């Protein structure tokens, strides 16, 4: 394609528009002159004429017949022409690309107008009044544009109904989706990088992650870690030697601003066919130092380059640190809440309170999608992170196991509810629910009358399935399954 003077344009957007028309999309409301490259202008004219004549536009052979060999050579040959459909984004995004092309065309017209005014000023022969009149006439369109209100494209519910209901393409179901942004927040040394590395390994192999299905895809990873520690993390996740795992270290980005790095990352995703881009951590790469992380304007600016990845149908995961004081999911991230406002899924990885295993974590979420699990307990094993179960279900099971383990084994040593709560280090209500379940399953027995001086007491006999009639005879009581409110 012939070289033109450097002016605002987007080759990719123009190619996407032409490709979408070839595939059958309607005209996007553009004029021939809105295209920057002469070949694109000519091809748009041919496609428009064929559409108006009711002729097919999807046959590349017929289209090539209408182009001379010289025109094809100027464009870059048959390969460039045929490549208009390579890597084509969704046809439904054509209106967005048309807007990009239109904006670039308007900018070129404004630049040309300013250059014309500059030439008039340079050519002035001393008659200032005439020059000022010419400049005022040339700039009138710019002044009118500033004064006019922007016409916004308001639509109705009928228009909304005509938009196809596109299915969500999950990369890791409920956690990361194509064309969506996921934020993962956690305090320092909680295991967020390990979790992400485990997810990447699952996605690269197309296997389940935390019992959730994944879609196999290459991954591009931006890491703040130095090479030595990053290699260790990648080695633990069995990512060494993989061609489909592409990374960029923060130390390699010195001298480049965040939008430049983000554009390069998106370009790399397209190059290797990656549907997942991970930024670890966003604050480091976006340069949000000092109080900038607390400023909503800076937060929105940091997220804006990533929104381009979303329009290209790339799933994005941004990792951020949580504030020391923690807080609810969605508000716990360090800095401005504007970060969480932009993303589609907010995940929070936390250590579980109480006496749970040290390798256990709670993955909580706030999401626009119903498929996202609200609270999932996970555990790091030798084979990676495993899903233990939903938060409340697992909490009751833990209380069940703990209560059974600490209960006395003889009736003489039977303990009250308060004594069990104190040893278990769990809430009274949680232990009471566990006791109810254990009694129903005949794994725990109750003695006492549940009154002052003779409270209910609980024990676990050596043989959990001993006859309850024998226990009742020795204590002179009838053993029943008490309600939660009946514990004393």
N, C-alpha and C positions, 0 to 999 in steps of 0.2 A: 504494500500500500504506500502511495507516495507520501513524502514527508511534508507536513504543513507547519506554518508558524505556530509556536506554542501558544495555545489559547485554551480556555476552559472547555473540557469535553470528558466524556467517559466512553471509551471504546467498548468496555464490557457491557455497559447498559445499552448501547446502540446495537451490539451483536445480539443481546438478549431479546430486544424488541423485534428485530428482524427474524430471529429464530422462532419466536412465539407466533408471529404472523404466518410463517411458513407452516407451522403446526396447526394453524386454523384459528388463532386468536383474532378478535375483531381489531379494527384500526384503533390505536390508542390515543386518538385526538392530537396527532402530531402533524406538522407540515414538513414537506421535503427539506426546507431550509433549516429545520431544527437539528438535522444530523450534521455532524462535523466533517466526516470524511466523504469525499465526492462519490466513492463507490457505494457507500451506504445510502446516500441520497438517491442515486440511480436505482439501486435495488429496491428501495422503498417505493419509488415511483412505479416500477414494474409490478411489484406486489399489489400496490393499490389499484392499478389498472386491471390486473387480473381478477381481483376481488370484485370490482365494479362490473366487470364483464361476466361474472359468474364462472370464471375459469379456476381450476385447481391451483393451489399455491404450494402444495406439499411435494410436488414432483420436481426434484432438483435438476433432473435432466432437461425438462421443458424450460425451466428457468435459465439454465446455462445456455440454452439455444438462443435466448433473447439477448445475451451478452456477447459482445465481440471478444475475440482473443486478446485484443489490446486492453480492453477494459478489465478482463480477468487478470491479465499480467500486472496491471497497475494496482489491483487490489491485493495481490500476493499469490495469484495463481488459483488453480482449481482447488488446491488443498485448503486455502483460506475460505473459499466459498462453501465447500462441503463441511468445513469445521464449524459453521455457524450453529449447528445443532449440538456440538460437543459440550458436555458439562452444562447444558441449558437448565437454568432454574425453572421452578414451577411456572406454568403458563399463567396461573392465577396471580402471580406477582408482577405481571406485565405492566399494570397501571403504576406501580412504584418505580419501575425502570423508566417508564415514559415521563414521569415527573422529573427524574434525574436529568434525562435528555433535554426536557423543556427548560429547566433551570439553567443548564449549561448554555443553551442557545440564547437565553435572555441575557446572561452575563456577557456573552460574546458581543451581542448588540450594544450593550452599554459601554463596553470597552472600546468598540469601534467608534461610538459617538464621542466618547471622551478624547480619543485620538484625533478625531476630526476637529474638535474644538481646539485642541493643542496646536494642530497645524494652522488653523485660522489665526491663532494668536501669534505664532511664530512668523507668519507671513504678513503681519500687520505692517503698514507703511507709515504709521504715525497718526492715522485717523482713528483715534480711540473710540469715538462715538459709534462709528460704523462697526468696529470690531465688537464692542459690547452688545450692539443690537444683534449681530450674527450669533454670538455666544448665547444670548438670552433666547433666541429663537431655537437654537439647537438643543438647549438644555430644558426647554419647556416640557418635553415628554417625561423627563426625569422628575421634574417638580410635580407634574400631574400624578405620576405614579405614587410618589410619596404621600400626596394629599388624599388619594383615593383609599377607601377602605378595602381591605382584602376580601374577596368573595370566597366564602367558605363553602365547601361541598356538603351541605346538610342533606341527609337522606331520610327516608321513611322506613317504617317496619317492613313495608312491602319490598323495598330495596334490600333490606337485610335478609329477607326470606329467600331472595334469589341467589344469595351467596352460598356456594356448596358447603355442606357440613363436613369438613375434612377430618379424617381420622387422625388421632395423635399417634405418631410413630415413636415408641419408647425405645431408648437406648438401654436403659435399665428401668424396668417397669416401676412407675410410681416415683422414681428418683430423678431421672434425667431423660429429657425428651428432645427430639430434633426440633429446632426452631424455638427453643425455650431456654431460659437461664435458671440455673440452680445455684443457690448460695449454701455453702457448708460452713458453719461457724463452730468453733470450739476453743477452749482455753489452751494455752501453750502446753505441749507434751501430753495431750489427751489421746492422741493417736489418729488425728484426722488425715495426715499424709499416708499412714499405713492403710487406713480405710479406703482412701482414693486409689492407692496403688493396687489394692485387692480388687476394687471395682474395675480398674483398667485391665487387669489380667483377665478378669471374667469376660469383659467386652471383647478383648482381642481374640479370645478363644470361643466366644459365642456360648458360654456356659452360664448357668444360673449364678446370681449373686444375692446372698442373704435369702435364698429360696425364691428369688424373683427372676423371671426370664430376662435375657438381654438380647440385643441385636449385634452381630459381629461387625466390627468396623475398626479401621486404624484410628489412632489417637495422637493428637498433638498436645504436648505438655509444656507449660512455661513454669519453671521452678526457680524459687528464690535461693535454694540451697547451693552451697559450693559443690564442686564436682565430686569430692571425696564422699561426703555424706549422701549426696543424691545417688551415687553409684551403689552404696550400701542398701539404700531403700529400694532401688530397682532390682538389686540382686535378691533381696528377701522376697520380692514379688515375682521372681523368675522372669524378669523382663529383659535381661541381658541378651544381646545377640538378635533381637527381634527387629526386622525391617519395618514392621507396621507400628512401631512405637517411636515417635519423633519428639525430641525435646529441645528446649532452648533454655539455657541458664541465664539468670539475671545479669551475671558479670559480663556476658557477651553483648549486652544492650547499651553499654555506656555510650553517651553522646546522642542517643536516639530518644525521642519523646514517646509517651505511651501510645498515642494514636498511630505513630509509625510502626511500633512493635506489634500492635494489634492487627494492623493491616497486613503486615508480613505473616503473622500467625494464621490469619484467615486465608491468605494466598497459599500458605503451606498446606492447610487443610484441603483446599481444592486440588492442589497438586498431587497429594498422596491419597485422596479420596476419603479423608477422615471426617466422620460425622460428629466427633467429640473433641472439644477444645477445653483444656483445664488450665486455670490460672491460679498459681499457688505462690504467693498470696497476691490479691488484687492491690492492696495498699502499697506493697513494695514496688510492683511494676508500674502503677499509676503515679508513683511519687507522692503519695499522700503523707507527708511528714508533718510533725508538729500538730497544730490545731486544724490542719486542712481536712483531716478525716472527719472532724465534727461539723464541717461546713456542708450544708445540703447542696449548695451550688457546685462545690468541688466533687461531691459524691456523684452527682448526676453527670458531670463531665467525665468522670472516671468510667461510668457505665456506658456512656454514649457509643464509644468505639465498638463495644461488644454487641450492641444492638444491630450493627451491620452483619455480624455473624449470624444472628437470628434470622435476618431477612434472607440469608443464603442457606437456610435450613440446616444450620449447624447447631448442635446442642452444646451449651456452655456451662461449665462448672467453675464458679469462683470461690476460692477459699479465703475466709477472713477469721481474724481472732475475735473471741468474745471478750467483753469487758470483765474485769475482775469480780464485779458485783453480780454478774450474771443477769438474770431476769427472764421474762417469758420469751418463748421462741418468737422471733420476728423483731424483738426489741433488745435482744441480748448482745447483738453484734457491736463491736467497738466502733464508736463514731456515730455519724448521722443515721437516722432511721430511713433516710432517702434510699440507701442501698437496698434494703428489704422491699421498699415500695416498687422498685423497678423489676425485681426478679419475679419468676413465676412460682418457684418452690424454695422455701427456706428450710434447711435442715440444721439441726443442732445436735452435736455429739457431746455427751456429758458422762461423767462418772456417776454411777448409781449411788444414791444415798443409802445409808444403813451399813449392814455388815456383809454386803455382797462381795463376790470374788473380785479381786483387783483387776482381773482381765476382762471384766464385764462393763459394757457401756450401754447407755440409753440413747437411741436415735429418735429425736422428736422432730415434728415438722409442722409447717403451715403452708398450705398449697392451694393453687387454683384448681387442682385436679382431684377428683374423688379417688383415684387409684393410689394416691400417696398414703402409705401407712402413717397413722397419727403418732403412734408411739411403739417403737420396736426395740426389744432388748436383744443385744448382740454380744457375742463372746469371742475373744481372740484365742484360737487354739493353734496347735502346731500346723494345721492345714489351712489356716487363715480364719477370717471372721465367719462365725456361724450365727444364724438367726435362732434365738432361744424361744421367742414368741412375743405376743402382744404384751404390752407393759403390765396391765392389770392382771392378766392371766398368770404371768410369770411371777408377779409379786405374791399372789396367793399361793402358788406352788412353793416358792421359797419359804413363805411363812409356815406352810404345811410341813415341810421338811425340817425346818428349824425347831418348830414346836415339838414335833415327834422326837427329835434328837435330844432335846434338853429335858424332856419329861421324865420324872422318876419312874423306876421300874417296879416299885412295890407300893401297895396301898398305904403302908405305914409312912412312906415318904411322900405321899401325894402332895402336890403343890397347888396353891391358889392361882387364880388368873393373874393377880398383881405380881406374884412371884415369877410366873412364866414371862410376863411382859418385861419385867426388869432384866431378866437373864437374856431374853431374845433380842432386846434393844429394838423392838418394833412397836407400832402403835397398839393401843388396847383393842381397838375395833378389828385390826388385822389379825391379831392373835385369837380373838374371840371367834372370828369366822373360820380360822384354821381349826380351832378346837371343835366347832360344830361338825365340820367335814370329817375329822378324825373319829369322832364318836359315831357318826353315821356309818363309817366304814369299819367299826369295831376295832380300831387301832388304838383308841384312847378311852379310858373309863373315868366316870365321875362318881365321887362319894360326897357325903355331906348333904345338909338340908337347905343350903343357900340362905342362911339367916345369920344374924349377929351371934358370934360365938361358935357357929358351926357353918362356915362358908363352904361353897362347892370347892372340891379339890380334885385334881386330875393326876392320873398315873398311867404308865404304859407297861403292862405286864410282859413278862418274858415271852409268853406265847400269846401273840396278838389275837388269836382266834379262840381263846379259852371261853368256856361256857359262861354267859352273862348271868345265868341263874345261880351258879356257884359264887360269883362275886357278890350278887345281891344277898345271898344267904349269909355270907361272912360279915357283911356290913349292916344287915338288917334293913336294907333300902332297896327300892326298885330303881334300876338304872334307866334313865331316859335321855333322849337327845335334847339338850336345852336350846332355847333360842338365844340369839346374840344378846338381846336385852336382858336375859335371865341370869347372866354371869354375875357373881358377886365376889 
